[in-house]
Structure formats: structure tokens, C-alpha cells
Amino acid sequence: MATQIASQPAGSHLFRRVLRSNAVFSAVSGAVLVLGAGPLAALFGLNAPIVFVVIGVGPLLSAAWLFQATAREPISRSFVLLVALLDTAWVLISAIGLLANWFPVTTEGKWIILFVADAVGILAALEFYSLWQRRRA
């Protein structure tokens, strides 16, 4: 009986792990935003919990997109670069929004935005690192 070994480009395992980690983080974040909209609105000092439901749909769609994309073989460098750039944009928009006071939220809300931006920044850094590793291979 012969065994076939699928040839995968070097670094594709790292691509898959990082993107799936991003998908899990996005799914959990989206679920927390949608399911916890009421308590989050109170914590952020907002009167409209629907804002969190609407915002939560984005990460849920992103998670589905990432899970679907990582199920295919191979994962392209351009796809990983796109995700890394989108994550970087999220971090920059969060930082600029906090500095420019675009988000009229409580201090606790600002800390939560900062924490999420940090987590997304770590994912973006890992995505860029995986691209660098793949290039070196």
C-alpha cells in the first residue's frame, strides 16, 4: 500500500495556525459583542446596545471567511498579506479613534478597545512573521 504525502509550501502550516487563531479570536469577540450587547453598552456608557450587535457581526463574518479560507490548500501569501493589512488597519483606526476621541465611551470602554487592538496587533505581527518565514524558506 502506497502512502501519498501532499506537498505543501514551507510555512503553510504557520499560515494556517495564525489565521485559524485569528478566526477563533474573531468568532469569540463577535459572539461576546452580540450576546453581551446589553452589559457592554452599560460598561461603555452607551444607551444603544444595538451598536454592539451590529459591530459584532463583522468579526463573526471575518471568522467564517478565515475558517473557510484556511480549509483550502494552499493558502496564498497574498491572502495572508491582505489579512495582516486589514488587522493593521483595525489597530490604526482604534488608536487614532482613541487619540482623536472618536469613541465617546467610558474609561473602561477605552481600555477594552485598547486591549482588543493589542490582541489584533499581535495577530497582525504573527501574520507578518509567517510571511517572513515563508519567504526565507
Secondary structure, DSSP 8 states (H G I E B T S, - for coil): ---------TTHHHHHHHHHHHHHHHHHHHHHHHHTHHHHHHHHT-S-THHHHHHHHHHHHHHHHHHHHHTSSS--HHHHHHHHHHHHHHHHHHHHHHHTT-S---HHHHHHHHHHHHHHHHHHHHHHHHHHHHHH-
